[in-house]
Amino acid sequence: MQLGMIGLGRMGGNIVRRLMKQGHTTVVYDKDPKAVAAVAADGAVGANAL
């Protein structure tokens, strides 16, 4: 399943990582590009705009 997450703070980032471990594809966005890059390095697809 492909899922999206807006907001990669403490809770959003952990949710995305757990979803990826369960085999889901995730697309992520955060106002901080560094947060997107960190989660994208773990396998998520980063988005730079909503």
mmCIF entry with sequence, helices, sheets and N, C-alpha, C, O atoms, coordinates in Angstrom:
data_MODEL
# 
_entry.id   MODEL 
# 
_entity.id                         1 
_entity.type                       polymer 
_entity.pdbx_number_of_molecules   1 
# 
_entity_poly.entity_id                      1 
_entity_poly.type                           'polypeptide(L)' 
_entity_poly.nstd_linkage                   no 
_entity_poly.nstd_monomer                   no 
_entity_poly.pdbx_seq_one_letter_code       MQLGMIGLGRMGGNIVRRLMKQGHTTVVYDKDPKAVAAVAADGAVGANAL 
_entity_poly.pdbx_seq_one_letter_code_can   MQLGMIGLGRMGGNIVRRLMKQGHTTVVYDKDPKAVAAVAADGAVGANAL 
_entity_poly.pdbx_strand_id                 A 
# 
loop_
_entity_poly_seq.entity_id 
_entity_poly_seq.num 
_entity_poly_seq.mon_id 
_entity_poly_seq.hetero 
1 1  MET n 
1 2  GLN n 
1 3  LEU n 
1 4  GLY n 
1 5  MET n 
1 6  ILE n 
1 7  GLY n 
1 8  LEU n 
1 9  GLY n 
1 10 ARG n 
1 11 MET n 
1 12 GLY n 
1 13 GLY n 
1 14 ASN n 
1 15 ILE n 
1 16 VAL n 
1 17 ARG n 
1 18 ARG n 
1 19 LEU n 
1 20 MET n 
1 21 LYS n 
1 22 GLN n 
1 23 GLY n 
1 24 HIS n 
1 25 THR n 
1 26 THR n 
1 27 VAL n 
1 28 VAL n 
1 29 TYR n 
1 30 ASP n 
1 31 LYS n 
1 32 ASP n 
1 33 PRO n 
1 34 LYS n 
1 35 ALA n 
1 36 VAL n 
1 37 ALA n 
1 38 ALA n 
1 39 VAL n 
1 40 ALA n 
1 41 ALA n 
1 42 ASP n 
1 43 GLY n 
1 44 ALA n 
1 45 VAL n 
1 46 GLY n 
1 47 ALA n 
1 48 ASN n 
1 49 ALA n 
1 50 LEU n 
# 
_struct_asym.id          A 
_struct_asym.entity_id   1 
# 
loop_
_struct_conf.conf_type_id 
_struct_conf.id 
_struct_conf.pdbx_PDB_helix_id 
_struct_conf.beg_label_comp_id 
_struct_conf.beg_label_asym_id 
_struct_conf.beg_label_seq_id 
_struct_conf.pdbx_beg_PDB_ins_code 
_struct_conf.end_label_comp_id 
_struct_conf.end_label_asym_id 
_struct_conf.end_label_seq_id 
_struct_conf.pdbx_end_PDB_ins_code 
_struct_conf.beg_auth_comp_id 
_struct_conf.beg_auth_asym_id 
_struct_conf.beg_auth_seq_id 
_struct_conf.end_auth_comp_id 
_struct_conf.end_auth_asym_id 
_struct_conf.end_auth_seq_id 
_struct_conf.pdbx_PDB_helix_class 
_struct_conf.details 
_struct_conf.pdbx_PDB_helix_length 
HELX_P HELX_P1 AA1 ARG A 10 ? LYS A 21 ? ARG A 10 LYS A 21 1 ? 12 
HELX_P HELX_P2 AA2 PRO A 33 ? ALA A 41 ? PRO A 33 ALA A 41 1 ? 9  
# 
_struct_conf_type.id          HELX_P 
_struct_conf_type.criteria    ? 
_struct_conf_type.reference   ? 
# 
_struct_sheet.id               AA1 
_struct_sheet.type             ? 
_struct_sheet.number_strands   3 
_struct_sheet.details          ? 
# 
loop_
_struct_sheet_order.sheet_id 
_struct_sheet_order.range_id_1 
_struct_sheet_order.range_id_2 
_struct_sheet_order.offset 
_struct_sheet_order.sense 
AA1 1 2 ? parallel 
AA1 2 3 ? parallel 
# 
loop_
_struct_sheet_range.sheet_id 
_struct_sheet_range.id 
_struct_sheet_range.beg_label_comp_id 
_struct_sheet_range.beg_label_asym_id 
_struct_sheet_range.beg_label_seq_id 
_struct_sheet_range.pdbx_beg_PDB_ins_code 
_struct_sheet_range.end_label_comp_id 
_struct_sheet_range.end_label_asym_id 
_struct_sheet_range.end_label_seq_id 
_struct_sheet_range.pdbx_end_PDB_ins_code 
_struct_sheet_range.beg_auth_comp_id 
_struct_sheet_range.beg_auth_asym_id 
_struct_sheet_range.beg_auth_seq_id 
_struct_sheet_range.end_auth_comp_id 
_struct_sheet_range.end_auth_asym_id 
_struct_sheet_range.end_auth_seq_id 
AA1 1 GLN A 2  ? ILE A 6  ? GLN A 2  ILE A 6  
AA1 2 THR A 25 ? TYR A 29 ? THR A 25 TYR A 29 
AA1 3 VAL A 45 ? GLY A 46 ? VAL A 45 GLY A 46 
# 
loop_
_atom_site.group_PDB 
_atom_site.id 
_atom_site.type_symbol 
_atom_site.label_atom_id 
_atom_site.label_alt_id 
_atom_site.label_comp_id 
_atom_site.label_asym_id 
_atom_site.label_entity_id 
_atom_site.label_seq_id 
_atom_site.pdbx_PDB_ins_code 
_atom_site.Cartn_x 
_atom_site.Cartn_y 
_atom_site.Cartn_z 
_atom_site.occupancy 
_atom_site.B_iso_or_equiv 
_atom_site.pdbx_formal_charge 
_atom_site.auth_seq_id 
_atom_site.auth_comp_id 
_atom_site.auth_asym_id 
_atom_site.auth_atom_id 
_atom_site.pdbx_PDB_model_num 
ATOM 1   N N  . MET A 1 1  ? 0.849  -1.166 0.000  1.00 0.00 ? 1  MET A N  1 
ATOM 2   C CA . MET A 1 1  ? 0.000  0.000  0.000  1.00 0.00 ? 1  MET A CA 1 
ATOM 3   C C  . MET A 1 1  ? 0.899  1.234  0.000  1.00 0.00 ? 1  MET A C  1 
ATOM 4   O O  . MET A 1 1  ? 1.936  1.246  0.662  1.00 0.00 ? 1  MET A O  1 
ATOM 5   N N  . GLN A 1 2  ? 0.510  2.265  -0.733 1.00 0.00 ? 2  GLN A N  1 
ATOM 6   C CA . GLN A 1 2  ? 1.258  3.516  -0.752 1.00 0.00 ? 2  GLN A CA 1 
ATOM 7   C C  . GLN A 1 2  ? 0.548  4.510  0.168  1.00 0.00 ? 2  GLN A C  1 
ATOM 8   O O  . GLN A 1 2  ? -0.654 4.744  0.045  1.00 0.00 ? 2  GLN A O  1 
ATOM 9   N N  . LEU A 1 3  ? 1.315  5.085  1.087  1.00 0.00 ? 3  LEU A N  1 
ATOM 10  C CA . LEU A 1 3  ? 0.768  6.005  2.078  1.00 0.00 ? 3  LEU A CA 1 
ATOM 11  C C  . LEU A 1 3  ? 1.563  7.297  2.085  1.00 0.00 ? 3  LEU A C  1 
ATOM 12  O O  . LEU A 1 3  ? 2.743  7.304  1.733  1.00 0.00 ? 3  LEU A O  1 
ATOM 13  N N  . GLY A 1 4  ? 0.929  8.389  2.482  1.00 0.00 ? 4  GLY A N  1 
ATOM 14  C CA . GLY A 1 4  ? 1.604  9.670  2.599  1.00 0.00 ? 4  GLY A CA 1 
ATOM 15  C C  . GLY A 1 4  ? 1.596  10.154 4.039  1.00 0.00 ? 4  GLY A C  1 
ATOM 16  O O  . GLY A 1 4  ? 0.677  9.861  4.804  1.00 0.00 ? 4  GLY A O  1 
ATOM 17  N N  . MET A 1 5  ? 2.630  10.897 4.395  1.00 0.00 ? 5  MET A N  1 
ATOM 18  C CA . MET A 1 5  ? 2.715  11.468 5.749  1.00 0.00 ? 5  MET A CA 1 
ATOM 19  C C  . MET A 1 5  ? 3.143  12.921 5.616  1.00 0.00 ? 5  MET A C  1 
ATOM 20  O O  . MET A 1 5  ? 4.148  13.228 4.975  1.00 0.00 ? 5  MET A O  1 
ATOM 21  N N  . ILE A 1 6  ? 2.380  13.802 6.223  1.00 0.00 ? 6  ILE A N  1 
ATOM 22  C CA . ILE A 1 6  ? 2.733  15.215 6.289  1.00 0.00 ? 6  ILE A CA 1 
ATOM 23  C C  . ILE A 1 6  ? 3.155  15.489 7.722  1.00 0.00 ? 6  ILE A C  1 
ATOM 24  O O  . ILE A 1 6  ? 2.372  15.319 8.657  1.00 0.00 ? 6  ILE A O  1 
ATOM 25  N N  . GLY A 1 7  ? 4.394  15.913 7.884  1.00 0.00 ? 7  GLY A N  1 
ATOM 26  C CA . GLY A 1 7  ? 4.933  16.180 9.214  1.00 0.00 ? 7  GLY A CA 1 
ATOM 27  C C  . GLY A 1 7  ? 5.794  15.025 9.682  1.00 0.00 ? 7  GLY A C  1 
ATOM 28  O O  . GLY A 1 7  ? 5.303  13.919 9.908  1.00 0.00 ? 7  GLY A O  1 
ATOM 29  N N  . LEU A 1 8  ? 7.078  15.290 9.826  1.00 0.00 ? 8  LEU A N  1 
ATOM 30  C CA . LEU A 1 8  ? 8.027  14.239 10.175 1.00 0.00 ? 8  LEU A CA 1 
ATOM 31  C C  . LEU A 1 8  ? 8.725  14.520 11.496 1.00 0.00 ? 8  LEU A C  1 
ATOM 32  O O  . LEU A 1 8  ? 9.920  14.270 11.647 1.00 0.00 ? 8  LEU A O  1 
ATOM 33  N N  . GLY A 1 9  ? 7.979  15.032 12.428 1.00 0.00 ? 9  GLY A N  1 
ATOM 34  C CA . GLY A 1 9  ? 8.537  15.242 13.765 1.00 0.00 ? 9  GLY A CA 1 
ATOM 35  C C  . GLY A 1 9  ? 8.733  13.913 14.460 1.00 0.00 ? 9  GLY A C  1 
ATOM 36  O O  . GLY A 1 9  ? 8.821  12.874 13.805 1.00 0.00 ? 9  GLY A O  1 
ATOM 37  N N  . ARG A 1 10 ? 8.801  13.935 15.743 1.00 0.00 ? 10 ARG A N  1 
ATOM 38  C CA . ARG A 1 10 ? 9.044  12.716 16.518 1.00 0.00 ? 10 ARG A CA 1 
ATOM 39  C C  . ARG A 1 10 ? 8.009  11.631 16.198 1.00 0.00 ? 10 ARG A C  1 
ATOM 40  O O  . ARG A 1 10 ? 8.373  10.475 15.980 1.00 0.00 ? 10 ARG A O  1 
ATOM 41  N N  . MET A 1 11 ? 6.746  11.992 16.169 1.00 0.00 ? 11 MET A N  1 
ATOM 42  C CA . MET A 1 11 ? 5.710  10.992 15.929 1.00 0.00 ? 11 MET A CA 1 
ATOM 43  C C  . MET A 1 11 ? 5.628  10.594 14.452 1.00 0.00 ? 11 MET A C  1 
ATOM 44  O O  . MET A 1 11 ? 5.615  9.405  14.135 1.00 0.00 ? 11 MET A O  1 
ATOM 45  N N  . GLY A 1 12 ? 5.573  11.574 13.548 1.00 0.00 ? 12 GLY A N  1 
ATOM 46  C CA . GLY A 1 12 ? 5.439  11.275 12.122 1.00 0.00 ? 12 GLY A CA 1 
ATOM 47  C C  . GLY A 1 12 ? 6.597  10.473 11.569 1.00 0.00 ? 12 GLY A C  1 
ATOM 48  O O  . GLY A 1 12 ? 6.393  9.538  10.794 1.00 0.00 ? 12 GLY A O  1 
ATOM 49  N N  . GLY A 1 13 ? 7.805  10.825 11.955 1.00 0.00 ? 13 GLY A N  1 
ATOM 50  C CA . GLY A 1 13 ? 8.979  10.095 11.485 1.00 0.00 ? 13 GLY A CA 1 
ATOM 51  C C  . GLY A 1 13 ? 8.976  8.647  11.935 1.00 0.00 ? 13 GLY A C  1 
ATOM 52  O O  . GLY A 1 13 ? 9.315  7.753  11.160 1.00 0.00 ? 13 GLY A O  1 
ATOM 53  N N  . ASN A 1 14 ? 8.595  8.410  13.181 1.00 0.00 ? 14 ASN A N  1 
ATOM 54  C CA . ASN A 1 14 ? 8.542  7.037  13.697 1.00 0.00 ? 14 ASN A CA 1 
ATOM 55  C C  . ASN A 1 14 ? 7.430  6.225  13.048 1.00 0.00 ? 14 ASN A C  1 
ATOM 56  O O  . ASN A 1 14 ? 7.602  5.035  12.783 1.00 0.00 ? 14 ASN A O  1 
ATOM 57  N N  . ILE A 1 15 ? 6.296  6.857  12.793 1.00 0.00 ? 15 ILE A N  1 
ATOM 58  C CA . ILE A 1 15 ? 5.200  6.150  12.119 1.00 0.00 ? 15 ILE A CA 1 
ATOM 59  C C  . ILE A 1 15 ? 5.641  5.717  10.727 1.00 0.00 ? 15 ILE A C  1 
ATOM 60  O O  . ILE A 1 15 ? 5.406  4.578  10.324 1.00 0.00 ? 15 ILE A O  1 
ATOM 61  N N  . VAL A 1 16 ? 6.280  6.623  9.994  1.00 0.00 ? 16 VAL A N  1 
ATOM 62  C CA . VAL A 1 16 ? 6.729  6.307  8.635  1.00 0.00 ? 16 VAL A CA 1 
ATOM 63  C C  . VAL A 1 16 ? 7.737  5.162  8.647  1.00 0.00 ? 16 VAL A C  1 
ATOM 64  O O  . VAL A 1 16 ? 7.644  4.247  7.829  1.00 0.00 ? 16 VAL A O  1 
ATOM 65  N N  . ARG A 1 17 ? 8.676  5.205  9.543  1.00 0.00 ? 17 ARG A N  1 
ATOM 66  C CA . ARG A 1 17 ? 9.681  4.131  9.602  1.00 0.00 ? 17 ARG A CA 1 
ATOM 67  C C  . ARG A 1 17 ? 9.032  2.782  9.933  1.00 0.00 ? 17 ARG A C  1 
ATOM 68  O O  . ARG A 1 17 ? 9.423  1.753  9.383  1.00 0.00 ? 17 ARG A O  1 
ATOM 69  N N  . ARG A 1 18 ? 8.061  2.788  10.812 1.00 0.00 ? 18 ARG A N  1 
ATOM 70  C CA . ARG A 1 18 ? 7.359  1.544  11.149 1.00 0.00 ? 18 ARG A CA 1 
ATOM 71  C C  . ARG A 1 18 ? 6.568  1.031  9.943  1.00 0.00 ? 18 ARG A C  1 
ATOM 72  O O  . ARG A 1 18 ? 6.560  -0.170 9.674  1.00 0.00 ? 18 ARG A O  1 
ATOM 73  N N  . LEU A 1 19 ? 5.908  1.930  9.222  1.00 0.00 ? 19 LEU A N  1 
ATOM 74  C CA . LEU A 1 19 ? 5.161  1.521  8.032  1.00 0.00 ? 19 LEU A CA 1 
ATOM 75  C C  . LEU A 1 19 ? 6.085  0.929  6.971  1.00 0.00 ? 19 LEU A C  1 
ATOM 76  O O  . LEU A 1 19 ? 5.737  -0.058 6.324  1.00 0.00 ? 19 LEU A O  1 
ATOM 77  N N  . MET A 1 20 ? 7.262  1.531  6.791  1.00 0.00 ? 20 MET A N  1 
ATOM 78  C CA . MET A 1 20 ? 8.212  1.006  5.810  1.00 0.00 ? 20 MET A CA 1 
ATOM 79  C C  . MET A 1 20 ? 8.699  -0.382 6.216  1.00 0.00 ? 20 MET A C  1 
ATOM 80  O O  . MET A 1 20 ? 8.859  -1.252 5.361  1.00 0.00 ? 20 MET A O  1 
ATOM 81  N N  . LYS A 1 21 ? 8.935  -0.598 7.501  1.00 0.00 ? 21 LYS A N  1 
ATOM 82  C CA . LYS A 1 21 ? 9.362  -1.926 7.973  1.00 0.00 ? 21 LYS A CA 1 
ATOM 83  C C  . LYS A 1 21 ? 8.299  -2.981 7.692  1.00 0.00 ? 21 LYS A C  1 
ATOM 84  O O  . LYS A 1 21 ? 8.613  -4.159 7.519  1.00 0.00 ? 21 LYS A O  1 
ATOM 85  N N  . GLN A 1 22 ? 7.037  -2.553 7.648  1.00 0.00 ? 22 GLN A N  1 
ATOM 86  C CA . GLN A 1 22 ? 5.935  -3.472 7.373  1.00 0.00 ? 22 GLN A CA 1 
ATOM 87  C C  . GLN A 1 22 ? 5.692  -3.644 5.877  1.00 0.00 ? 22 GLN A C  1 
ATOM 88  O O  . GLN A 1 22 ? 4.759  -4.338 5.474  1.00 0.00 ? 22 GLN A O  1 
ATOM 89  N N  . GLY A 1 23 ? 6.534  -3.010 5.049  1.00 0.00 ? 23 GLY A N  1 
ATOM 90  C CA . GLY A 1 23 ? 6.451  -3.206 3.605  1.00 0.00 ? 23 GLY A CA 1 
ATOM 91  C C  . GLY A 1 23 ? 5.664  -2.171 2.828  1.00 0.00 ? 23 GLY A C  1 
ATOM 92  O O  . GLY A 1 23 ? 5.447  -2.342 1.629  1.00 0.00 ? 23 GLY A O  1 
ATOM 93  N N  . HIS A 1 24 ? 5.231  -1.100 3.480  1.00 0.00 ? 24 HIS A N  1 
ATOM 94  C CA . HIS A 1 24 ? 4.469  -0.067 2.785  1.00 0.00 ? 24 HIS A CA 1 
ATOM 95  C C  . HIS A 1 24 ? 5.407  0.933  2.107  1.00 0.00 ? 24 HIS A C  1 
ATOM 96  O O  . HIS A 1 24 ? 6.504  1.204  2.597  1.00 0.00 ? 24 HIS A O  1 
ATOM 97  N N  . THR A 1 25 ? 4.962  1.471  0.981  1.00 0.00 ? 25 THR A N  1 
ATOM 98  C CA . THR A 1 25 ? 5.670  2.552  0.312  1.00 0.00 ? 25 THR A CA 1 
ATOM 99  C C  . THR A 1 25 ? 5.145  3.860  0.896  1.00 0.00 ? 25 THR A C  1 
ATOM 100 O O  . THR A 1 25 ? 3.934  4.050  1.007  1.00 0.00 ? 25 THR A O  1 
ATOM 101 N N  . THR A 1 26 ? 6.050  4.758  1.267  1.00 0.00 ? 26 THR A N  1 
ATOM 102 C CA . THR A 1 26 ? 5.611  6.006  1.883  1.00 0.00 ? 26 THR A CA 1 
ATOM 103 C C  . THR A 1 26 ? 6.138  7.205  1.110  1.00 0.00 ? 26 THR A C  1 
ATOM 104 O O  . THR A 1 26 ? 7.278  7.213  0.646  1.00 0.00 ? 26 THR A O  1 
ATOM 105 N N  . VAL A 1 27 ? 5.291  8.214  0.981  1.00 0.00 ? 27 VAL A N  1 
ATOM 106 C CA . VAL A 1 27 ? 5.657  9.507  0.414  1.00 0.00 ? 27 VAL A CA 1 
ATOM 107 C C  . VAL A 1 27 ? 5.554  10.500 1.560  1.00 0.00 ? 27 VAL A C  1 
ATOM 108 O O  . VAL A 1 27 ? 4.535  10.558 2.247  1.00 0.00 ? 27 VAL A O  1 
ATOM 109 N N  . VAL A 1 28 ? 6.610  11.281 1.768  1.00 0.00 ? 28 VAL A N  1 
ATOM 110 C CA . VAL A 1 28 ? 6.664  12.133 2.955  1.00 0.00 ? 28 VAL A CA 1 
ATOM 111 C C  . VAL A 1 28 ? 6.895  13.598 2.604  1.00 0.00 ? 28 VAL A C  1 
ATOM 112 O O  . VAL A 1 28 ? 7.535  13.926 1.605  1.00 0.00 ? 28 VAL A O  1 
ATOM 113 N N  . TYR A 1 29 ? 6.356  14.471 3.456  1.00 0.00 ? 29 TYR A N  1 
ATOM 114 C CA . TYR A 1 29 ? 6.568  15.913 3.320  1.00 0.00 ? 29 TYR A CA 1 
ATOM 115 C C  . TYR A 1 29 ? 6.733  16.516 4.708  1.00 0.00 ? 29 TYR A C  1 
ATOM 116 O O  . TYR A 1 29 ? 6.079  16.106 5.667  1.00 0.00 ? 29 TYR A O  1 
ATOM 117 N N  . ASP A 1 30 ? 7.619  17.495 4.790  1.00 0.00 ? 30 ASP A N  1 
ATOM 118 C CA . ASP A 1 30 ? 7.787  18.296 6.000  1.00 0.00 ? 30 ASP A CA 1 
ATOM 119 C C  . ASP A 1 30 ? 8.292  19.663 5.561  1.00 0.00 ? 30 ASP A C  1 
ATOM 120 O O  . ASP A 1 30 ? 8.948  19.775 4.526  1.00 0.00 ? 30 ASP A O  1 
ATOM 121 N N  . LYS A 1 31 ? 7.997  20.695 6.329  1.00 0.00 ? 31 LYS A N  1 
ATOM 122 C CA . LYS A 1 31 ? 8.486  22.030 5.971  1.00 0.00 ? 31 LYS A CA 1 
ATOM 123 C C  . LYS A 1 31 ? 10.000 22.130 6.086  1.00 0.00 ? 31 LYS A C  1 
ATOM 124 O O  . LYS A 1 31 ? 10.612 23.025 5.503  1.00 0.00 ? 31 LYS A O  1 
ATOM 125 N N  . ASP A 1 32 ? 10.604 21.215 6.836  1.00 0.00 ? 32 ASP A N  1 
ATOM 126 C CA . ASP A 1 32 ? 12.062 21.177 6.987  1.00 0.00 ? 32 ASP A CA 1 
ATOM 127 C C  . ASP A 1 32 ? 12.645 20.151 6.011  1.00 0.00 ? 32 ASP A C  1 
ATOM 128 O O  . ASP A 1 32 ? 12.450 18.951 6.201  1.00 0.00 ? 32 ASP A O  1 
ATOM 129 N N  . PRO A 1 33 ? 13.354 20.597 4.974  1.00 0.00 ? 33 PRO A N  1 
ATOM 130 C CA . PRO A 1 33 ? 13.915 19.662 3.991  1.00 0.00 ? 33 PRO A CA 1 
ATOM 131 C C  . PRO A 1 33 ? 14.870 18.635 4.604  1.00 0.00 ? 33 PRO A C  1 
ATOM 132 O O  . PRO A 1 33 ? 15.017 17.534 4.074  1.00 0.00 ? 33 PRO A O  1 
ATOM 133 N N  . LYS A 1 34 ? 15.517 18.988 5.715  1.00 0.00 ? 34 LYS A N  1 
ATOM 134 C CA . LYS A 1 34 ? 16.425 18.035 6.366  1.00 0.00 ? 34 LYS A CA 1 
ATOM 135 C C  . LYS A 1 34 ? 15.657 16.841 6.932  1.00 0.00 ? 34 LYS A C  1 
ATOM 136 O O  . LYS A 1 34 ? 16.157 15.716 6.907  1.00 0.00 ? 34 LYS A O  1 
ATOM 137 N N  . ALA A 1 35 ? 14.464 17.074 7.436  1.00 0.00 ? 35 ALA A N  1 
ATOM 138 C CA . ALA A 1 35 ? 13.641 15.978 7.959  1.00 0.00 ? 35 ALA A CA 1 
ATOM 139 C C  . ALA A 1 35 ? 13.224 15.043 6.827  1.00 0.00 ? 35 ALA A C  1 
ATOM 140 O O  . ALA A 1 35 ? 13.236 13.823 6.988  1.00 0.00 ? 35 ALA A O  1 
ATOM 141 N N  . VAL A 1 36 ? 12.858 15.615 5.689  1.00 0.00 ? 36 VAL A N  1 
ATOM 142 C CA . VAL A 1 36 ? 12.490 14.801 4.522  1.00 0.00 ? 36 VAL A CA 1 
ATOM 143 C C  . VAL A 1 36 ? 13.691 13.987 4.064  1.00 0.00 ? 36 VAL A C  1 
ATOM 144 O O  . VAL A 1 36 ? 13.559 12.796 3.784  1.00 0.00 ? 36 VAL A O  1 
ATOM 145 N N  . ALA A 1 37 ? 14.855 14.611 3.986  1.00 0.00 ? 37 ALA A N  1 
ATOM 146 C CA . ALA A 1 37 ? 16.066 13.916 3.537  1.00 0.00 ? 37 ALA A CA 1 
ATOM 147 C C  . ALA A 1 37 ? 16.423 12.762 4.468  1.00 0.00 ? 37 ALA A C  1 
ATOM 148 O O  . ALA A 1 37 ? 16.850 11.704 4.007  1.00 0.00 ? 37 ALA A O  1 
ATOM 149 N N  . ALA A 1 38 ? 16.252 12.955 5.765  1.00 0.00 ? 38 ALA A N  1 
ATOM 150 C CA . ALA A 1 38 ? 16.594 11.904 6.728  1.00 0.00 ? 38 ALA A CA 1 
ATOM 151 C C  . ALA A 1 38 ? 15.703 10.678 6.555  1.00 0.00 ? 38 ALA A C  1 
ATOM 152 O O  . ALA A 1 38 ? 16.192 9.549  6.588  1.00 0.00 ? 38 ALA A O  1 
ATOM 153 N N  . VAL A 1 39 ? 14.412 10.888 6.370  1.00 0.00 ? 39 VAL A N  1 
ATOM 154 C CA . VAL A 1 39 ? 13.499 9.759  6.202  1.00 0.00 ? 39 VAL A CA 1 
ATOM 155 C C  . VAL A 1 39 ? 13.653 9.157  4.803  1.00 0.00 ? 39 VAL A C  1 
ATOM 156 O O  . VAL A 1 39 ? 13.526 7.944  4.632  1.00 0.00 ? 39 VAL A O  1 
ATOM 157 N N  . ALA A 1 40 ? 13.924 9.997  3.807  1.00 0.00 ? 40 ALA A N  1 
ATOM 158 C CA . ALA A 1 40 ? 14.152 9.486  2.451  1.00 0.00 ? 40 ALA A CA 1 
ATOM 159 C C  . ALA A 1 40 ? 15.389 8.597  2.412  1.00 0.00 ? 40 ALA A C  1 
ATOM 160 O O  . ALA A 1 40 ? 15.432 7.633  1.649  1.00 0.00 ? 40 ALA A O  1 
ATOM 161 N N  . ALA A 1 41 ? 16.385 8.907  3.217  1.00 0.00 ? 41 ALA A N  1 
ATOM 162 C CA . ALA A 1 41 ? 17.586 8.068  3.283  1.00 0.00 ? 41 ALA A CA 1 
ATOM 163 C C  . ALA A 1 41 ? 17.259 6.676  3.815  1.00 0.00 ? 41 ALA A C  1 
ATOM 164 O O  . ALA A 1 41 ? 17.988 5.721  3.550  1.00 0.00 ? 41 ALA A O  1 
ATOM 165 N N  . ASP A 1 42 ? 16.167 6.560  4.564  1.00 0.00 ? 42 ASP A N  1 
ATOM 166 C CA . ASP A 1 42 ? 15.732 5.261  5.090  1.00 0.00 ? 42 ASP A CA 1 
ATOM 167 C C  . ASP A 1 42 ? 14.824 4.519  4.115  1.00 0.00 ? 42 ASP A C  1 
ATOM 168 O O  . ASP A 1 42 ? 14.437 3.380  4.376  1.00 0.00 ? 42 ASP A O  1 
ATOM 169 N N  . GLY A 1 43 ? 14.477 5.162  2.979  1.00 0.00 ? 43 GLY A N  1 
ATOM 170 C CA . GLY A 1 43 ? 13.692 4.466  1.965  1.00 0.00 ? 43 GLY A CA 1 
ATOM 171 C C  . GLY A 1 43 ? 12.380 5.104  1.568  1.00 0.00 ? 43 GLY A C  1 
ATOM 172 O O  . GLY A 1 43 ? 11.703 4.592  0.677  1.00 0.00 ? 43 GLY A O  1 
ATOM 173 N N  . ALA A 1 44 ? 11.995 6.197  2.189  1.00 0.00 ? 44 ALA A N  1 
ATOM 174 C CA . ALA A 1 44 ? 10.751 6.869  1.817  1.00 0.00 ? 44 ALA A CA 1 
ATOM 175 C C  . ALA A 1 44 ? 10.971 7.706  0.558  1.00 0.00 ? 44 ALA A C  1 
ATOM 176 O O  . ALA A 1 44 ? 12.106 8.014  0.194  1.00 0.00 ? 44 ALA A O  1 
ATOM 177 N N  . VAL A 1 45 ? 9.882  8.063  -0.092 1.00 0.00 ? 45 VAL A N  1 
ATOM 178 C CA . VAL A 1 45 ? 9.929  8.964  -1.240 1.00 0.00 ? 45 VAL A CA 1 
ATOM 179 C C  . VAL A 1 45 ? 9.663  10.366 -0.709 1.00 0.00 ? 45 VAL A C  1 
ATOM 180 O O  . VAL A 1 45 ? 8.611  10.617 -0.120 1.00 0.00 ? 45 VAL A O  1 
ATOM 181 N N  . GLY A 1 46 ? 10.602 11.274 -0.911 1.00 0.00 ? 46 GLY A N  1 
ATOM 182 C CA . GLY A 1 46 ? 10.451 12.634 -0.410 1.00 0.00 ? 46 GLY A CA 1 
ATOM 183 C C  . GLY A 1 46 ? 9.691  13.513 -1.385 1.00 0.00 ? 46 GLY A C  1 
ATOM 184 O O  . GLY A 1 46 ? 9.875  13.406 -2.597 1.00 0.00 ? 46 GLY A O  1 
ATOM 185 N N  . ALA A 1 47 ? 8.840  14.377 -0.862 1.00 0.00 ? 47 ALA A N  1 
ATOM 186 C CA . ALA A 1 47 ? 8.112  15.359 -1.661 1.00 0.00 ? 47 ALA A CA 1 
ATOM 187 C C  . ALA A 1 47 ? 8.538  16.744 -1.194 1.00 0.00 ? 47 ALA A C  1 
ATOM 188 O O  . ALA A 1 47 ? 8.708  16.976 0.003  1.00 0.00 ? 47 ALA A O  1 
ATOM 189 N N  . ASN A 1 48 ? 8.711  17.669 -2.142 1.00 0.00 ? 48 ASN A N  1 
ATOM 190 C CA . ASN A 1 48 ? 9.138  19.015 -1.761 1.00 0.00 ? 48 ASN A CA 1 
ATOM 191 C C  . ASN A 1 48 ? 7.986  20.012 -1.757 1.00 0.00 ? 48 ASN A C  1 
ATOM 192 O O  . ASN A 1 48 ? 8.190  21.190 -1.465 1.00 0.00 ? 48 ASN A O  1 
ATOM 193 N N  . ALA A 1 49 ? 6.779  19.553 -2.079 1.00 0.00 ? 49 ALA A N  1 
ATOM 194 C CA . ALA A 1 49 ? 5.597  20.414 -2.047 1.00 0.00 ? 49 ALA A CA 1 
ATOM 195 C C  . ALA A 1 49 ? 4.364  19.548 -1.825 1.00 0.00 ? 49 ALA A C  1 
ATOM 196 O O  . ALA A 1 49 ? 4.356  18.356 -2.134 1.00 0.00 ? 49 ALA A O  1 
ATOM 197 N N  . LEU A 1 50 ? 3.326  20.171 -1.284 1.00 0.00 ? 50 LEU A N  1 
ATOM 198 C CA . LEU A 1 50 ? 2.065  19.447 -1.111 1.00 0.00 ? 50 LEU A CA 1 
ATOM 199 C C  . LEU A 1 50 ? 1.329  19.532 -2.407 1.00 0.00 ? 50 LEU A C  1 
ATOM 200 O O  . LEU A 1 50 ? 0.227  18.998 -2.528 1.00 0.00 ? 50 LEU A O  1 
# 
